[in-house]
Amino acid sequence: MSVTDLSHKELHEQAADEAARRYVDSAAERERVEGRLAAGVRFPDSPDALAVRADRILDRGGLSASSVVADIHREAMDLPDAYERIIDLSNELQAWSFLPRGVRAGATVARITLRRDGRELPHGTGFLVSPRLMMTNHHVLPDEAFARRCFVEFNAQVTADNLPDTVVRMELDPGAFFAADRRLDFALVAVAPAPDGPAPGEIFGWNRLSVQIGKLVLGEKVNIIGHPQGRLKEIALRDNAVLVRLDDFVHYKTDTEPGNSGSPVFNDQWEVVALHHSGVPKKDGQGRVLRKDGRPWQQGDGDDAIEWVANEGVRISSILKHLAGLDLDAGRRALLTEMGPDTGLDRAMATAPALGSPVAAPRPDRPAPAGGRTAPSAPATPAAPAAPVSVPTTGSETAARRPQVGLRARGTAFGGRQHVVFLHGRDQQDNHPDDLRRTWTAGLNRGLTLAGLHPLDPEDVWFPFYGTRLHDLVSGGESAAESIGLDRVSAAAAAEVFASQSPAGSYERLLYEAAARAGMPQNGPATTEGFGAGLVGALHRPLSWLAAKSDLDEWTIATFLRDVDLYLGDSAVRQAVLDSVMETMPTSGELVLVTHSLGTVVGMDLLARLPDGLDPVLLVTAGSPLGLDGVNERLLARGPHRPPGVRDWVNVWCPTDAVAIGCPLEDERWGKLTQLAVPNARERAHRMDEYLGHPGPAREIRGVLTRQA
């Protein structure tokens, strides 16, 4: 047996021993929980935990509002009982979407196979947590060297007709990213793209992890998908119960076999709540592991002979907090932020220092790797990601070079007579204007290439920048929000805070109008009965409706509308933003104004105060909320009205972009304009470079420049 194999076996046994120790140490808590369960308490958790869980179930569409209202109104009950009943209903009843959503979650799960001595041996389970990253156990992939000997198999399963599915093999790429921790028993590794280019997550999907609380309570059921004993994919569905929740681990009963290491543990909304890592073996008074027949277990008996009394998973929130503390180079940090905003890693990575090279290996006395290296004695060696990664500038980098103004175009651009101006949207405070200008121009040039037209040089484009100024104006509210733990509650709860802080009291109107434009019934039970407002907040319904109908998450929608509402409702904010934009604008000539997101709102106000010598020959609005009356009625020109002096107007929108939910702009008062609906890529519905990458809008922009040249 090789040293690596011996180390792997020892790590596995060590994980089981530590799980058994935690099981014994938590005996008093487990007995208390089991006693309350025996007494008929379905979910023996704290009132606060039940309240947050009920909120999240409704927030994530775990139950329809009508079924909740109908059940709760059968009898009078106080709020704690109502919370418990919501959770109980979610365990008893499942919407039809439970099954297809489970299939979608299962597609992200793969079998990890080890190459050894010319053979291929099933070794464990892993699951995608971003387009390019897979999570499994540390004892499955203890270090980079071991990971290089493994590959993953997607679709290792049978079809609906019980026939073998077509297995898709993909290679691991630990050189691009590898991080692991022995105590939390997790490993996070990059998966190489498919031979034809797509990242694995673009093919099979990926699980959006969340650091927020409220995903699980004691007594609730969980689901596990994996490859027990290396077999084809199987599922342990709701035949279990959560017994104990520790700081970093959770104990549950489910029929999970050895070899299922690295499997995701899901709640009924198919959110990953834990990383399964070990069974808890039964032991005698001498600490010996026992067999199912009561005799001491010995080497060679096999794991299937052990009497397993429970299973243990690592809490996802603990893993995410550990990842947030890693010191990584810019490329690896960019890979982490692809896991999405609910992980909290985008904020953590924005404040982490940027390193010029990968972190050195840890000292031998350190149990957990900090920089993605797990072999204590290995020397630090530079290892660049396998493919170039476009990295946004992080907070530490911008602290020293944040500009208060944007970038001017070259004086010779378009003969000095025409000016292309890009006007950005919200949440750009940690990006450098030069990076943004290049990204937008690259998107536009992709569209121009597809249209068979000549590209633009980024330095020929004006790029006003108000991101820093807007962030500074918003930061006071964000600090207040963070002080009450807003970063640990649901997006709907955050929206309640945004509504209470709305300068003009109009945030709630914006949210409900957007949801109505997306087809949400306006007289549903949750509204007429007053249930949502009295129980878990009135805003979870429109917010979750918008998220379900679009390709944006609830946090993005909630914070976008917050910034739009702040700009429109606070005259000081509006004036400061417009002043920042005017600092980097041409003063005469023909103007081609290309705007995005909140920038479309700012752009409309900007057009009302242009100098007389500047002629707006083309306006482009992309991913715009201008179709909402709560937005256009509060413009300086009081819409919906055509912007003054604009010759041609192109409005481009994507049906899965919740920000553009009011599009197409159908009110006749907007005047004549070209409406272009484009199919932006999944997870990129609101990206400006994605909008500009289509030949339609690119052709319109280049056409004006060519015609006027």
N, C-alpha and C positions, 0 to 999 in steps of 0.2 A: 504494500500500500504506500503510495507516494506521500511526501510530507504535506502537500496541499490537500490531498484527500483526507489524511488523518486530521489535519487542522479543521477541515469542514465538518467531519464527524464529531470532533470535540466541541466545535461551536454549536452544533445542533443539540448535543446532549447538555451543554451548558445552558442553552436557552430554555430547555425543558426543566432543568433543575431550578433555574431562577424563577420560572413560572410557577413551579410547585411551591417554592418558598413564599412567593407573594400570595399564593392561594391559601397557604396555612396562616400567614400573617393577617389575612383579611377575613378569617373565619368568623369573628364576632360580627362584622358588618354583613357577611353573607347570611349568617343565621338570623339576624334581624330582618333582612330582606325576605328570606324564605318564610319567616314567621308571619310577616305581614301579607305575603302572598297566600299563605295557608288560611289567613283570616278573611280572605276575600278582597284584599286591596289589589287592584289590577296592576297599578304602577306605583310601587312604594318609593317614590322619589320626593324631593322637596317641592313645596308649592311654586317656588320661583322656577325650578327646572321644568315643571309641568306647564307653566304659563308660557315660557319661551318655546318649548317644544310645540305646543298647540299653535302658537303664532307661526312657527316655521312650517308646520304641516299645511296650514291654509295658504301661507305665502308661496309654497312650492307646488300648489295644486294637488296636494295629497287627497283632498276631499273637495267635492263641489259645495259651494256655499248653500245651495238649496237643500242638500241632504243634511247638512249640519243644522240649519235653522229648523227644518222639519223635526228632527230628532230632539233637539234641545227644548223646543217650545212645547213638547208633549207634557212636560212637568216643570214646575218651578224648581230652579236649582241656583245655588250661588256660583260665583266665578270659579273657585277651585274645582267644584264638581263639573262645571262646564268644560274646563280645560281637560280634565281627565276623560270626559265623555268624548271630546274631539279626538284624543289619542286612541281611545277605545274604538271609535268608529273607523279610524284609519287602519286599525288592525283587523276589524271585522269585514269592512267593505273596501273594495279596490275598484277604481275606475278602470275602464277597458285599457287605458293607456299603460296600466301597470305591466302588461305582458309585452307589448312592443318596446316599451322603455327598458324592460329587462333584457330583451334581445339586443337592443342597442348597447347596453352596458356590457353584456357578455362578449360582444365583438371586440372589446378593448382588451380582453384577457387572453394571454398567450402561454404556451408551455415553453419553459426554458429547458434546453437540452444540452448536455455536456458531451464534448468529443473527448474520448479517452481510448488510447491503444487501438485506434482504427474503428472504434465502435461509437455509436450515438446513444447516450443513455438519458432518458427523461430524468430531470433533476429538480424541478420545482415549477412555480407559477409566477407570472408577473403581469402587470396591467399598466396601460398607458395613462399618464397623468398630464401630458402635454402633447403637442404634435410630435415631439422628438424624444421625450423622456419616459422611461419605464421604471416602475417601482416594484421592488421585491424585498426579500429579507437579506440581511447581512450574512447570515449563515448559508444562504443560497449563493450569493456572489460576494465573497469576503474581500476581494481586492481586484484591481484592474487586471492583473495577470490571469486570474481565474476567469474573469468575465470574457477575456479574449478567447478562451477555449469553448465558449458557449454560443449558441444561437437561439433564436426564438421562433416558435411556430404558431401563427395565427390560423384560425379556422380548424384547429385539431379537434374535430367534433363530428357528430352525425347531423344530417339534414333533417327536415321535417318528415322525409320519407324513410328515415333510419338508414340512409346510405352515407358512406364516408364523404365528408365535404372536401373541397380542394384546399389542401394545406398550403399556406404561404410562409416561406422561410425568409427571415430577415436577420442580418448580422448585428451584433452589439458593437457599439463604438465607444468604449470607455475612454479613449484618448480625447474625444470631444467633451465628454462629461462623465465623471464618476464621483459620487460622494456616498459615504456609508457611516454608520455608527453602530458599534457593537452593543451598547446598552439598550438602545431603542430597537436594535435588530432590524434596521432597514438599509436598503441600498437603492440608490437612484442612478440610473445609467442611461446614456444616450443610445438610441437605436439608429443604425445607418439607414439612409433613404433607400427606397426600392430602386432596382436597376434603371427604371424609366424616370426616376426623379422624385416622385412624391414622398413626403415624410410619412411615416407609419400612421400618425394620427389623422392625416388627410384621407387615408384609406379606410381605417377601422374606427375612427373616432377616438375620443379620449375623455377621461373622467375629470370633471372640474372640481377640484378639491376646495374645501372651505375651512378657514381657521375659526369661523364663528361657532358659537355654542347653539344648542337647541336641536341637534341632529338625532338625539337618542335619549331615552330615559330608562330607568331600571324597570324590568319586567317587559320591555318591548321586544319584539321579534326582529331578527336580522336574517339576511340572506348572504350566502357565500357562493361564488363561482370560481372554480379552479380545476386543477388536474390531479386529483388524488392518486397517489402511487404512480403518477405519470400516465394515467389513463386519458382517454379522450375527455373533453370538457364535460363537467358535471356541475349540478347546482344543488345546494342544500337550502331548500326554500321554506322559510318561516316555521321550521320545526325546532324551535329553540327559544331561549329567553335570556336577556341580559341579567346577570346575577350581581355583579359588583363593578363599579366604576372607580378606578384609582386615578391618581394624578396623570400617569402616562399610559396606563393599560386598562383594558376592560376584559372582564371574564364573562363568558357566555357558554351556553350549552348548544351544541350543534353537532351533527353527525359528520364531522370533518376528519378525514383520515390523514395519516402521515403521507408526505409527498405533496400536500396541499399548501405547503409553506409558500408565502408570498401572495396568497390570494386576497382579493379585496373583500371586505365585509361591508355590506350595503344595508341601509334602512329600506323601508318600503317605498320611499321616494327615489330610490336608486342613487342616493348620495353615499359616497364612501365614508364610513365612520371609523374604520380601523383597518389595519394591515394585519391579517392573520399570520401568526409566527410560530405558535407551538401549542400542542396539547398539554394538559396538566396531568401527569401520571400519578396514580395512587401509590402511596408509599406506606411501609410499615413503621413501627416504632423505632427501628434502627436506621430509618432513612433509605431503605432499599426499595427500588421500584418493583411493583407487584404485577404479576400476570393476571389475566382474567380468571384463572383457576385458583388464585390466591397465593400461589407459590412465588418466591423471589424470581424476578426476571434476570436472565443472564445474556451475555453477548452471544449472538447467534440465534436468539429466539425470534428476532424480528420485531419491528415496532408494532405490527398488527396484533401481537400477543399481549401487549401492555393493556392494563386496565386504565383507561383514560376517564377522569372524573369531570373534566371541563376543558374548555379551550381558552386561549388568551390571545388577544389582539393588541396591537400598539395603536393608541389613539392618533388619528390623523392630525389633530390640532397640535399634538406634541411634536410630531415629525416636522410640521410646517414651521413651528417656532424654532426648532433646531436648525432648519435650513436657513431661516432668516438671519441667524447669527454667524453663518459661514463667511470666511474671507475668500473671495473668489476674484479672478480676473474678469475683465469686462465681458468677454465672450461667454463665459460660463454663467455670469449673472444674467445676461440676456436670455440664455436658455431657461433659467429658472423663472424669469418673469413671464415667459410664455405659458406658465401654468395658470395664469389668469388673475384677475383682481381680487377674487374672494379668498385667495390664499394669503393675502397681505404681503406677498413677496415683492410686488412692484413697489410698494412704499418702503419696505425694508431695504431692498437693493438700491433704491434711489438715494438713501442716506449712508450706504456702506462705502468705504474707501475703494477707489479703483486701483487695482494692482497692475503693474506692468507685465507681470509674468505669473504663472501658476504658483500657488503657495507651496512652500517647502513641506516636506514630509514631517509628521509629528514626531516628537521625542518618544522614545520607547516607553516612557512611563505614562504616556497619555492614552487613555482607553478609547478615545473617539477621535477620528480624523477630522481635522478642521478644514482642510483645503481640498478634499476629494481624494486623498491618498490613504490607503489603509495598511500598507506594509510598513511597520515602524522602522525597519532598518534600511529601507530603500532611499537612495539619494534623491534629492530634488532634481528633476529634469524637466526642461520646458516641453510642453505638449500642447500644441495649438489645436483648436477644433478642426475636425476633418473638413469642414466647409466654411467659407467666410460667413460671419454673422454680422448683420447690420445692427449696431448697438446704439441705442439712444443715449445721449449724454446724461450722466447721472448727477444726483444732487451735489455730491462732493466736488465734481468737476466744474459744475456751473456756479458753485459758490464764489469761485475766484474770477469767473469770466462772464457772469450773467450780464447781457447787455440790456439797457433800458429802452433802446431803440432798435430798429431793424436794419436791413441792408438795402443800399441803393444799387440800382443797375448801372452798368457801364454807360458812359455818356454817348458812346457810339452805337448803342443798341437800337436796331431798327431805324437807323439814320437819325436818331435823336428826336424823331417826330412822333413815334408811338411808344407806349409804355405798357408793359404787361406787369400787373400787380397781383400778387398772391396774398390773400387775407385769410389767416388761419382761424381755427376755432378755439375751444377751451382746453384746459389741462395740458398746456405746452410749456409750463414754467421750467421744466427740467430738460428741455430740448434747446439746442443752439439754433438760432435762425439759419445759419449756413447749412446745418444738417437738414433742417426742414425744407429749405429751398431746394436742395439737391434731391431730396426724396420726392417732393412734388414734381419737380422737373423730370426726374427719371420716370415717374408714372406717366406724365404727359408725353414724353418721348416714346414710351412703349405704345401708347395709343396712336401717335403720329406714325410710327413705324408700321403698325398694322394698317393704317390708312394710306400708306405709301407716300408719306410727306416728310419733309426735312425736319430734323429735331431742333430743339432750342438749346442754347447754352445757359446753364443756371445763372451765370453772371450777367445775363441780359434781362433778368427778372428783378423787379422790386419786391422786397419782402418786409413790410411793416411788422413790428413785433410788439404785442401788448400782453403776452403770456405772463411775464414776471409781474407787471403792474396789476393785472386781474387777480393773480394768485395772492399778492400782498393784500389786496382789498378783501379777498374772501377768507384769508387765513385766520382772522379774528374769530369768525364764525366757526371755522373748522376746529380751532383750539377749544372753543366752548363745547363743541360736539364731542371731541375726544375726551374732555374732562368728565363727561357722563357715560363714557364707555361706548360711544357710538360705533367704534371700530369692532365691537364684539357682539352687536345685535344685527338683526336682519335689515335688509335694505328698506323694507316697509317701515320699520321702526325709525330708521334714519329719515325717511321721507316725512314722518310725523314731525320730527324736529325741524326739518327744512320748512315745513308749512307754518309752524309756530313762529319761525324767524323771518318769514317772508316780508319784505319791506312794504308791499302794498296788499298783503293778504291774498295774493293771487296764485300761489304755488299750487294749491289743491285744484283750482280751476284748470290750470294748465295740464295737470296730470289726468284729470277726468276727461277733459276735452280730447287729449291725445288718445286715451283708451276708447272713447266713443268713436273717434275716427277709425280706430282699429277694429270696430265691430262689437265692442262690449255692450251688452244690453244695459239700458239706463234705468230700468225699473225692476231689476232683479231682486230676489228676496233679501240679499245682504244690504240693499239700499232701503227698501220699503220697510223692513222689519227693524232696522237700526241695529242689527246684530254686529256688523263689523266695527262700528264706532264704539259700541259699548263693551266689546270684548277684547279684540286684539288689534284694533286700529282700523280706521276707515280706508286707508290708502293701500293696504296689501292687495286688494282686488284689482284696481286699475293697473297697479305696478306689475303684478304677476301676469295680468292679461297682456300687457304690452310686451313683456319678456317672452311670453309663450308665442306671440304672433310675430316676433322679429328675431334677429340674430344678435341682439344686444342683451347683456345681462342686466339684472334689476339695479345694481349699483350704478352702472353707467347711465341708465335712464334717469334714475333719481338725482344723481349729481349734475347731469347735463341740464335738466329742467331747473335745478337750483341755481345754476350759473346764469341761465337765460332770465329767470325771474329776478335775480339780483341786478343784472344789467338793466333790465327794463324798469325795475321798480325803484332803483336808487339813482337819483340824478347825478350824485357825485361820482358813482361808479361809471355811469355812462360817459360823463364828461372826461374822466381820467382815461378811459379806454380810447375814446375818440382822439384825445390830445396825443396819446402815445402813437396812434396810427398816423396822424397828420404830420408827425415829426419825420416820417420817412415816406413822403408822397411826392410825386412830380407836381409841378405847378402849372404846366402848360403842355399842350399837345393832345394827342388822342389816347384815351385810356381804355385798356382791356382789363377789367376788374374780375378776377377769378376768386370766388369766395367759398367757404366751406363751414358747415355746422353753425356755431354761434357767430362765426365770421360773416355769414349771410345776413344776419340781423344787424351786426355792426356795419356791414357794407351798405345796407339800405339807408341807415342814418348818415353814413359818410357821404353818400350821393346827394343828400340834402344840403351839404355844406361845402361842396367842392368850390375851388376858386373858378372865376369866370373863364379863365384861359384853358381849362381842362375839359375836354369833350369826351364823355363816356360813350364810345362807339359799341362796346360789347360788355354786357354783364353776364357772368356765369355764376349760378347758385347751385351748389351741390350738397346733398344731405341736409336740406334746409327745413327748419320748423316754421317757415313763413306761412304755411297753409293754415296754421292754428290761429283762430280769431284772437285768442288770448295773447298772441305774439304780435300779429300785424296791426291790431288796433292801438298798440302802445308804441309804435314806431314814431319817430319825429314827424314823418309825413302823414301819420294816421291812416294806415292802409285799411283794406287792400286797395292800393293805388299804384300805378306804374311809377317807378322811380323817375324823378325829373331828369330830362335830357337824354335818357338812355335810348339809343337807336335800336339795338338788337339785344334780346335777352334769351339766354338758354338756361333752362332749369333741368338739372339731371338728378335723378333719384333712384333708389333701389327699394323694391317692395319689402325686403327684409330689414331695412334700416328704420328702426323705431323713431329716430330723430326726424326723418322725412315723412312721418305718418300722415301729414296733411297734404301730401302730393298725390297726384298732379295738382297744380294750382289752377282750379277750374273757375274761380270767380271772374266774371267778365271785366270787372274793374281793374284787374291786373294788366289788361291790354293784351296785345299780340305778343306771344312768346313761343319759343320752341321747347317742347317737353320731351325729354329723353329718359325712358326707363331702362336701367341697365342691371344685369345679373351679377352683382359683386360676389366674390368668393366667400365661402363659409368662413366665419370668424373675422371677416374683413368687410362687413357690410357698410360700415361707416368710415372706412379709411379713404382719405382724399386721393392718395396715389392710386388706389383701386378705381375710384371714379374716373380719374383722368386717364387711366390706362385703357379705356374703351375708345375705339376709333371715332364714335359719334361726337362726343364733346371735344376730343382732340381736333377733329376736322373743323368744327365750328371755330375754335380758337385760331388755328393756323389759317383758316380761310379769310378771316378779317385782316390778319397781318399781311397775308399775300395780296389781298385786294387793295389794301391801303398803301402798300409799298410803292 
